[in-house]
Amino acid sequence: MKTLLKILGGLLIGIVAGLVIAAVMIVLFTDQTFSEFIENMQSTAGTEILLSAAVAMVSFLISVVILIPVHEGGHLVCGLLTGYKFVSFRIFNLTFIKVNNRLKVKKFSVAGTGGQCLLLPPDMETAKVPAAWYNAGGVLANIIVLLLVLPLFTLNMHPFLIEAICIFCITDAILILANGIPMKLGGISNDGYNCIFINRNLQSKQAMLCQLRSNALIQEGVRPKDMPREWFEYNAPIDYTNPLEVSIPLMHASRLVDEMRFDQAKAEFEELYNHKTDIIGLYVNEIACELAFCAIVMGDKERAVELLDSKLRKYIDTYSKTMSGKQRLLCAISLYLDNDKAKAVEIYQNLVDSQDGYLLQGEVKSDLAIMKEILK
């Protein structure tokens, strides 16, 4: 019911937005005054009004489908021009990844994102790695597209076409402002914020580069335990409101899981979970999942049940098809909490059979090894 109400609310907003934008465009680009527009609206057939609203909504959807690839393409081009190497390019849940010099398409998604361009940074000292252009590329691409489209308003076009182009420009402008003005959205630094501040905070920059490098190796099939240990070490205090800095202890604890040092991993995940009010929601969910897993295999069933509420179980179910770690957790739940070894073995075997379809091959190898061990 909530989903339905949101959809209906969105349609209503779209209709109102379509009418308002149509009014503004007609007043700006014709000799008609606003009062004349209102009089014409009163005499206009309802079908034309609905058509105008429909044009606004369809134009917005098409704009999003076009502009997100443009934005991520900007990151890709600027990154490649400054020495980065291609790793993966995701639009919504379709991810293009390079495997053995061939481009493959896999499904993967991250909550709250419409796309993502991940590259491998050049191998050099952290302070010298260029980061500004890689972060600024998306906004620059959106600005270029906006400048190319604006001259179309000088042409003599049908009002509905003018309305569609206007919607496109407004959507592009919103993306430019949301990504270009330095700010944190939902606790996550946007491109503009990263461009200005990431070089001022060496720990954040190191965390970003570590994320990119470890992501590249994981997609190639390398397990976290086989990556350089120094990537995951940290000495300075962590700012838990900074997702980049939080990623360092999070990756360190995840490496302990891959090494099957579950007691130490549980302690580190507990420490992270204690700061859940400061950490972004996506990370909190991941921390809760790994903490629940460690609690299960360490025999702390009470703690595991406490963490595995309906909200977290829904999160696990949502990402179980794209993240093999969720299959590992479901296997442990079946084995230790539900006492259903047959179900646990089935989950393991299903992951064995479908492992090639996952994006993060290093994670899959790790999860299969851990599942095989606990099933003994």
N, C-alpha and C positions, 0 to 999 in steps of 0.2 A: 504493500500500500504506500509506503514511504517513497519507494522508487517511482511508482505511478504518479504520485503527487508532484515529485520533482520534475518528471517529464512534462506533465501538464503545465506546471509553473513555468518551465522553460519555454514551452510553446507560447504561452500567454505573453511572456516577456519579449519573445521574438516578434509576435504580432505588433505589440506596442512599439518596439524598436523600429520595425519596418515602417510603420506609419509616421513616426517622428522623423526618421531619416528621409523618407520620401518628402515630407513637408519642408525640411531644411533644404534639400536639394532643389526642389521646385522653386522655392523662394530665392535661393542663391543664383540659380542658373537660368531663370526665366524672369519675365517682367511681372509676374503674378505676385501680389502681396499676400501676407499671411491670412488676412481676413477673407480675401478672395479664395484662397485655398480651402478655408473652412467651409465657405458657401458651396464650393464645387464638391467638397467631400460629402456634404449633405445630399447633393443631387446625384452623386456617383453610385453606380450599382454596387451592391455588396460583394458581388463576385470579383470586381476589380480591386476592391480593398483587400480581400482575402488573397488575391493573386499577388498584390504588392507585398503583403506580409510573408507569403510563401517564397517570393523572390529573395527577401531579406534572409530568411532562415537557410535556404539552399545555398545562397551566396556565402554565408558564414561558414557552413560545413565545407564547401569546396575550398574556401580560403584557407581553412585550417589544414586540409589535406595537402595543399600546395605549399604553404608557408613553413610547416614543420620540416619537411625535407630540405627546403631552401636554407633554413636556419642551421640544421645539422650539416648540410653540405658546405656551409661557410666555415664551420669548425674544421671540417675535413680538409678543405683547400688550404686554409691558413696554417693548419698543423703540418701538413705535408711540405708546405713552402718553408717552414722553419725547422725542418729536420726530423719531424716525427714520422713514424711508419704506421701503415694501416693495420688495424686489428679487427674492428667490427663497426658496422654502421646499422643502427636500428631505427625503424620508423614504426611507431605504435608497437606491435608485438612481432613484427617481421625483422629478423636480424640477418644482415649479410656479413659473412665471416670468411676469411681466407684460410683454407686448409690445403696444405701441400700445393701451394701456388694456384689453387682453384677456388673460385668463389662459390660458397654454399649458402643456402637460405635455411635458417632455423627459427623456431618460435621462442621468444623470451620477452618478459615484460618486467618493468619496475614501477611500483606504485607511484602515482603522481607525476609521471613523465610521459611525454608523447613521442619522444625519440632520444637517441643518444649516439654520439660519435666517440668511440674509444680508440686512441692511438698509443703507440709505444714511444716514449720520450727518447731523445738522443742520449747516448751513453756518455755523460760528462758530469762534472761536479754539480751538486744540487743548485748552488747559487748561480751557476752559469746557464742552466737549462732555460731556454726561452719559454715563457708561459703566457705572456700578454696577448700575443697574436692568436694563439690557439683558443683562448677564452673569448677574444673579441670577434672571432670570425663569424659567428652566428648572427650577431647584431649587424655587422657590416654587410652581410649578405642580404638581410632584411631591408636595410637602408637602400642598397642598390636597387632592389626590386621595386621599392616604393617610388624612387626617383624615375624609374623606367615607366611606371604605370601612370603617374600623375599627368603627363602630357595628353593622355587619352581624353581628359575632361574638356579639352579644347575642340574635340570633334563633335559633329552634330549626330547624336545618337538617340535611340529610343529611351524614354525616361526609366524604364525598367533596367536597361543596360547600364545607365548612369548609376542607378541605385545599387546594382550588383558590384560595379567597380568601386563605388564609395564604400560599401561594406568590406570589400577586399582591402582597401587602403586603411580603413579604421582598424581592422583586425591586425594588419601588419604594424600599424603605429602602436597598438597595444602591446604586441610582442616586443617591439623595439624598446618601449618604455619599461616594460616588466623585466626585460633582460639587460637593458643598458644602464638604467639608473641604479647605482650601487645600493643594494639592499639585500635583506635575507627574507626569503619567502618560505613560510612554514619551517623556519630555522635553517634553511639551506641557502648558502650564498649564491647569488645569481652571477651571470657572466661579468657584469659591470663591477660587482664587488670583488670578484676574483682578480680581474685585470689590475685593479688599483692596490689591493691589500695583500695579495698572495706573496708578492716579492718582499713585503715588509715583515712577514712572519715565516721564517725559514722552516719552522716545524710543520706549519700547514702545507707549505710547498713540498717538503719532503714526504708528507703523508699523501699528497695528491700524486706525486711521482711514483710512490710505492704502490698505490692503488692501481695506477695505469700499468706498471711493470708486472705486478703479480697477476692482474687480470689477463694480460697478454699470455703469460705462461700457463695460467689455468685453462685458458681456451685452447692452448696447444696440447694439454693433457698432463701438465706437470702438477704434482700434488704440493700443497703448501709446505709440508715437512721437508720437501726436497729443494725448496727455494733458499736463497741466502738468509741465514739467521739474522744478520744485522738489519735487514729490511724491517723486521718486526720489533726491534728493540727500541726502547724510549727511556729517557732519564728525566726530562723536564716535566713539570706538572701538566696535566691535561685540562684543557678548557672544554668542559662537557657540553657547552652550548655551540661548540664549533664541530660540525660533522666530520671535517677533515681530520682534526686531531683525535676525535673519538675513534676513527677508523683504525688508528695505530694499535691501541690495546685490544680492540675488537678482533683485528687480524692476528694479533699475538695469541689471544685465547683460542681462536679457531685453529691455529697451528698446533696448539697443545692437544686439541681434539684429534687432529689428524695423526699426531704422535701417540694417541691413545693414553695420554696422561690426563685422564678424566678428573681426577681429584683436584689437580692444579687448575685445570680449565674451569671447573665448577666454581672455585674460589674467585677466579678472575671475572667470570661472568656475573657472579653475585655482586662483586664490587661495581661493575658497570651498571647492573640493574638497580643498585642503590641510588644511582643518579638519573633514573628514568624520567624524572620531571624536567631535567635539563636537556635530555637527548631527544633527537627527532624521532617521530613515531615509527618510521620504517626500521630504524636501528633498534628501537626498543623491542619490536616484534621479533627481530632476528636474535637479539640477546635472550629474550624469553624462550624462544625455541631451543637454542643451544643449551641454556641453563636447565630447561626441562629434560633434555636428553641426558645431560651429565648427571642430573639428580636421579633419573631412572636407573641408569647403569651403575650408579654408586649406591643404589638401594634406598635412596631418600624418596620413597613413593609419595609421602605426604606433601613434600615441597613440589613435586612434579604435578600432582593433582591440583594443587593450589594455582600453579601457573597455567595449566591447561584448561582455562575457562572457555566458554562458548565463543568469545571474540577471537582468542588465539587459535582455536581449532578451525574457525572459519578462515583465518589467515593461512593456516597450514594447508587446508583443502584448496584454497585459491591458487597457491603456488606449487602444489605437489606435482603438477605436470611439467613445470619448467625448472624447478630447483630440486636436484636429487637429495639435498640435505633434508627435505621434508619427508621423502620416502624413508630415509634412515630413521627419522624421528617416529614415523608411523610404525616402522618395523619394531622399534624398541617399545612403543606403547602396546602393540599386540603381544609381544613376547613377555614383558615384565608386568604390565598393568592388567592386561586382559587374559593373561595366561593362555594365549592362543598361538602356539608355536606354528601350527599349520598356516595360519594367516600371515605370520611373520615371514615364514619361508616363501610364501606366495608373493609377498611384497618384494622380497629380495630377488626372486626369480624374474618378476616383471621388470625390475630395474636392469637386470642383466640383459634381458631381451630387448629393451628399449634404449639402452645406454647411448647408442650412436645418435639418437635424436636430440640429446641434450646439448646445450651450448657450452657449458663449463665442464669440459671433459676431465680436467684435473680434479674437480670436485666430485665427479661421478666415480672416478677411480678410488678416491679417498673413502667415499661413502660405502662403496661395495666392499672394500677391505674391512672397514669397521663393522658393517653388517655381518659379514662372514665370520668375523671374530666373535661377536656377541651371540651369534646363533650356535656357536660351539657349546 
